[in-house]
């Protein structure tokens, strides 16, 4: 009895895959028929196409070459823009190098000096250290100079410190040039 059952079961199994295969085949045929119906142009378009498969391939190649050409044209324009920008940057760099070379050429006759020169007060009450820097440079044998470093200190008379205070109304702020760039 076991043998009969196994034969019966083995006969029934192939029916389900066959039905599934038939359903899939019908679905594929239906889908390809729908796709062909969508791709088929109207009768008035068929007379204008004039070609079939070869014409379709030719049109495809023309479209692809137009796409490639437009891509190359776009890339060419971008490269031209980059080369123009690079040229501008090179010109700017050359001008900067010329300016730097001029500044370096003037350096041998210039140097920084140290000292202690008091800045006089300008009419607005601010310290005027330009004259102090020039005085410091002239004392070292140069023609002119500009201040590089300044020191500000509160200067008090000795009686303030002797009274045990560190500041007071008698004290004043003074600014000194401690380093100058002389030429």
GUKE-736012 format. One record per residue: x, y negated, z of N, C-alpha, C, O in turn. Coordinates in steps of 0.2 Angstrom, whole numbers, plus 2048, in hexadecimal, padded with zeros to 3 digits. Layout:
BEGIN
XYZXYZXYZXYZ ...
This chain:
BEGIN
8048068008008008008047FA8008027F57FD 80A7FA80380E7F48038117F37FC8127ED7FA 8127F87F88147F77F180F7F37ED8117EF7E9 8097F57EE8037F27EA8037EB7EC8027E67E8 8037E97F28037E27F58087DE7F28077D87F0 80E7E17F28147DD7EF8137DC7E88157D67E5 8107E07E480F7DF7DD80A7DA7DC80A7D67D7 8057DA7E07FF7D57DF8027CE7E18007CA7DD 8067CE7E68097C77E880D7C57E280D7BF7E1 8117C97E08167C77DB8127C57D48157C17D1 80D7C77D38097C57CD8057BF7CE8057BB7C9 8037BD7D48007B77D58057B17D68027AB7D4 80B7B27D880F7AC7D88117A87D28117A27D2 8127AC7CC8147A87C680E7A47C480F79F7C0 8087A57C68037A17C38037997C68027957C2 8057987CC8067917CE80B78D7CB80A7887C9 8117907CA81678C7C681478B7BF8167867BC 81178F7BC80F78E7B580A7897B480A7857B0 8057887B98007837B980477C7BA8027777B7 80877C7BF80C7767C08107747BA81076E7B9 8137787B78177777B18127747AB81476F7A8 80C7777AB8087757A680576D7A78057697A3 80476C7AE8027657B08087607AE80675B7AC 80E7627B081375E7AF81475C7A78167577A5 8147617A381476179C80F75C799810758795 80975D79C80375979A80475179C80374D798 8077507A280974A7A480E7467A080E74179E 81374A79E81974879A816746793817740790 81274A79080F74978980A74278A80B73E785 80674278F80273C79080673679080473178D 80B73679481073079581372E78F81472878D 81673378B81973178581472E78081672A77C 80E73178080972E77B80772777D806723779 80772678480671F78680B71A78480A714782 81171D78581771978381871777C81971277A 81671C77881671B77181171676F81271276A 80B71777280671277080870B77280670676E 80B70A77780E7037798137017758136FB773 81770577281D70376E81B70276781E6FF763 81570576581370575E8106FE75D80B6FC760 8136FA7588106F375780A6F37538086F9750 8066EE7538006ED7508016EE7488076ED746 7FC6F07447FD6F173D8006EB7398046EC735 7FE6E573C8016DF7388086DE73A80C6DB736 80B6E07408126E07418166E573E81C6E473C 8136EB73C8176F07398196EE73281F6EF730 8156EA72E8176E872881C6E27288206E2724 81D6DF72E8226D972F8296DC73182E6DA72F 8296E273582F6E57378336E87328396E6731 8306EB72D8346EE72783A6F27298406F0727 83A6F772D8406FB72E84070173184370672F 83C70273783C70873A84270873F844703742 84570E74084A70F74585070B743853708748 85370B73D85970873B85870073D85D6FD73F 8526FD73B8516F673C8516F57448536F0746 84E6F974884E6F874F8556F97528566F4756 8596FD7508606FE7528646F77508686F5754 8636F574A8666EF7478646E974B8686E574D 85D6E874D85B6E375185E6E37588606DE75B 85F6E975B8626EA7628696E876286B6E4766 86D6EA75C8746E875C8746E075B8796DD75E 8706DD7578706D675786E6D275D8726CE75F 8696D57618686D276886E6D376C86F6CE770 8716D976C8766DA77187C6D576F8806D3773 87E6D57698836D07678826C97688866C576A 87B6C776887A6C076A87B6BF77187D6BA774 8796C477587A6C477D8816C377E8836BF782 8856C877B88D6C877C8906C177A8946BE77E 88E6BE7748906B877288E6B27778936AE778 8886B27798876AD77E88A6AE78588C6A9788 88C6B47878906B578D8976B378C89A6AF790 89A6B47868A16B27848A16AA7848A66A7786 89C6A778189B6A078089B69D78789F698789 89769F78C89769D79289D69E79689F69979A 8A16A37958A76A47988AC69F7968B069D799 8AC69E78F8B169978C8B069278F8B568F790 8AA6907908A868A7928AB68979A8AD68479B 8AA68E79D8AC68E7A48B468E7A58B768A7A9 8B76927A08BF6917A08C168B79E8C66887A1 8BE6887998C06817978BF67C79D8C367779D 8B967D7A08B86787A68BE6797AB8C06747AE 8C067F7AD8C56817B18CB67E7AF8CF67B7B3 8CD67F7A98D367C7A68D36747A68D96717A8 8CE6717A58CD66A7A68CE6687AD8D26637AF 8CB66B7B28CC66A7B98D366B7BB8D66677BF 8D76707B98DE6727BA8E266C7B78E766A7BB 8E166A7B28E56647AF8E465E7B38E965B7B4 8DE65C7B58DD6577BA8E16587C08E46537C3 8E165E7C38E465F7C98EC65E7C88EF65C7CC 8EE6617C28F56607C18F86597C08FD6577C3 8F36557BD8F564E7BC8F564A7C38FA6467C5 8F064C7C78F06497CE8F664B7D28F96477D6 8F86517D18FE6547D59056507D390964F7D7 90564F7CC90B64C7C990B6457CC9116437CE 9066417CC90663B7CF90763B7D690B6367D9 90563F7DA9076407E190E6417E291163F7E7 9116467DE9186477DE91C6417DD9216407E0 91A63D7D891E6377D691E6327DC92362F7DE 9186317DF91762D7E591C62F7EB91F62C7EE 91C6367EC9206397F19276387F092B6377F4 9296397E99306387E89326317E993862F7EB 92E62C7E792F6257E99306237F09356207F2 92C6277F492D6267FB9336297FE937626802 93562F7FB93B6327FE94162E7FB94662E7FF 94162B7F69476277F39486217F894D61E7F9 94361E7FB94361880094661B80794861680B 94562180894762380F94E62281194F621817 95362480D95A62380F95C61D81396061D817 95961781195A61181495661081A95660A81D 95261481C94D61482194E61982795061F825 94D61782D94D61C83294A61A838948614839 94861F83D94561D84394A61B84894F61E849 94961684C94D614852949613858943613858 94C61485E94961486494B60D86895160B866 94760B86C94860587094360387493F607876 9435FD87793E5FB87B93C5F387A9405EF87D 9375F28769365EB87492F5E987692A5ED874 92E5E487A9275E287C9235DF8779265DB873 91D5E18769185DE8719155D88749125D887A 9155D38709125CD87390A5CD8729085D186D 9065C98758FF5CA8758FD5C586F8FF5BF86E 8F85C886B8F65C48658F05BF8688EE5C086D 8EE5BA8648E85B68668E25B98688DE5B786D 8E15BF8668DB5C38688DC5C786E8D75CA870 8E25C78718E35CB8778E65D18768E85D587B 8E65D48708E95DB86E8F15DA86E8F35D586C 8F55DF86F8FC5DF86E8FE5DF8678FB5E2863 9035DA8659055DA85E90C5DD85E9115DA860 90C5E385C9125E785C9165E785591C5E9855 9145E38509175E384A91E5DF84B9235E1848 91D5D984E9235D584F9285D885492E5D8853 9265DC85992A5E085D92E5E58599345E685B 92B5E985592E5EE8519335EB84C9395ED84B 9325E58499365E284593C5DF8499425E0846 93B5DC84F9415DA8539455E085594B5DF855 9425E68579465EC85994A5EE8539505F0854 9485EE84D94B5F08479515EB8459565ED843 9505E58459555E084495B5E08499605DF847 9595E284F95F5E38549635E98529695E9854 9605EE84E9645F484C9675F384596A5F8843 9665ED84296A5EC83C9655ED8369685ED830 95F5EE83795A5EF8319565E88309575E4834 9535E882A94F5E28289485E282B9465DC82E 9455E782B93E5E782E93C5EE8319405F3830 9365EE8349345F583792D5F583992A5F0839 92B5FB83A9245FC83C924601842928605843 91F5FF84792060384D91D60A84C91960C848 92160F84F91F61684F91C61885591761D855 91E61685B91C61886191C61286692060E866 91661286A91560C86E91460F875911614876 91660B87A91560D881911607885913601884 90C60988890860488C90960689390860B896 90A60089790B60189E9085FB8A29085F68A0 9065FD8A89045F78AD90A5F58B190D5F98B4 90B5EE8B09115EB8B390E5E78B990A5E38B8 9105E88BF90E5E58C59145E18C891A5E48C8 9135DC8CB9195D98CF91B5DD8D59175E18D8 9215DC8D89235E18DD91F5E08E391E5E58E7 91C5DA8E59185D98EB9125DE8EB9105DF8F0 90F5DF8E59095E48E590C5EB8E89085EE8EC 9115ED8E59145F48E89165F48EF9155F98F3 9195EE8F191B5EE8F89155ED8FD9165EF903 90F5EB8FA9095EB8FF9065F28FF9015F2903 9095F78FC9065FD8FC9005FF8F68FD6048F6 8FF5FA8F28FA5FB8ED8FE5FD8E69045FC8E5 8FA6008E28FD6028DB8FA5FE8D68FD5FE8D0 8F55FA8D78F25F58D28EF5EF8D58EE5EF8DB 8EE5EA8D18EB5E48D48E95DF8CF8EB5E08C9 8E75D98D18E55D48CC8EB5D18C98EB5CE8C4 8F15D28CC8F75CF8CA8FA5D38C58FF5D18C1 8F85D98C48FB5DE8BF8F95DC8B88F35DA8B7 8FD5DE8B38FA5DD8AC8FD5E38A89025E78AA 8F95E48A28FB5EA89E9005E78988FE5E2895 9055EB89790A5E989290B5EE88E90C5F4890 90C5ED88790E5F28829155F187F9175EB87E 9185F687E91F5F687C9205FB87691D600875 9245F98719265FD86B92C60186E9315FE870 92B60886E93060C87093460F86A93A61186B 93161086493461385E93160F85892B60D858 93660E85393460A84D93760D84793C610848 93460D84293660F83B939609838935604836 94060983794360383494660482D94760A82B 9465FE8299485FF82294D5F98219505F881C 
